[in-house]
Structures are given as C-alpha cells and as structure tokens.
Amino acid sequence: MRRRPGPPTSEFEQFQASALFCGRCQTARPVRERLLLVLPDGELHEYLCTVCGSSVGTRKAEAEPPPVLLS
C-alpha cells in the first residue's frame, strides 16, 4: 500500500546544527550557537567552532506571525 503525498509535516521546521565543517580546522567540529541579531521577522544566529572559535555558518529563525485580531 502506497502512502499518498500530503501536506508537509512540522517535524523538520527548525534545524540546529551540532557539528559543521570548519575551514580553519579542516574537519567537522562541534559548534555552538550565538545570537547575532534580533530582526522584525526573526532572529539571526551564528555557528562558531568550539575548537578554534571561527564562524562556520549562520541560521535565521523565523518569527511566528502575529495573531490576527478579530473585532
């Protein structure tokens, strides 16, 4: 029995990296996440190598839309 394609599930809406390739170390290293900016439409985070401290990537976390008020 084949599954029908449906709407995407919310399982994988937000990813957070635990290890990324570091250009300075030349290998995959564990990373820590640092908040860079708070924007009107979300937050910008930076990933830093835990060994050498260099920046290895960024991630933008989208803010949830404001609730709709009905009058």
N, C-alpha and C positions, 0 to 999 in steps of 0.2 A: 504494500500500500504506500503510495507516494504522498508526501505532505504538500499541501498547497502553499505557495508563497503568500505570505500575508504582510501586514504592516511590520516594519522593523520593531523589535522589542527594545526596551530601555536598558537591557543588561550592560551594553557596552557604550553608554553615552559618554562617560568620563573615564579616561585612562590616566594613570600616573605611573611614570617610569620608575623602575627600581635600579636599573643598570643601563648605561648608554656607552657608546664608543667615545673615548677621549682621544682627541688628536695629539695632545701633548704626551700622554702615556702610551699611545699606540695600541690600546687594548680596551675591551669593555670594562668599565669600572662602575661600582655603586655610585649613585648620585643622591644629592639632597636637593630639595626644592626650596626656592626663596621667592617670596612675593616681591615683584618689581613695581607694578603699577596697579592702581585701582581705577578702572575706566568706567564710563557710564554704562557700557554694555557688558562688562565683565571684569575679570582680573587677569593680569599678565604675570606668569610665573617663570622663573629661570631655573634650569637644572645645572648644578655645579658638581664637578668630580670631587669625590670625598678624599682622594689621594693628593691631587695637586691643586685643587681649588679652581681650575679653569672652567669657563662656561661651556657647556656641551649641548645646550638646546633651550627652547622656550616652549611654553604651553599657555594657551589662552582658555580660561574657564569662563564660559558664557554665563551671564546673569540670567536668572529666571525673569520672564516678562512680568511687569507689574499686573496685579489683579485688575480685572475690569469691574468698575463700579456701576451698578445699575441704580437708576433713580426712579 
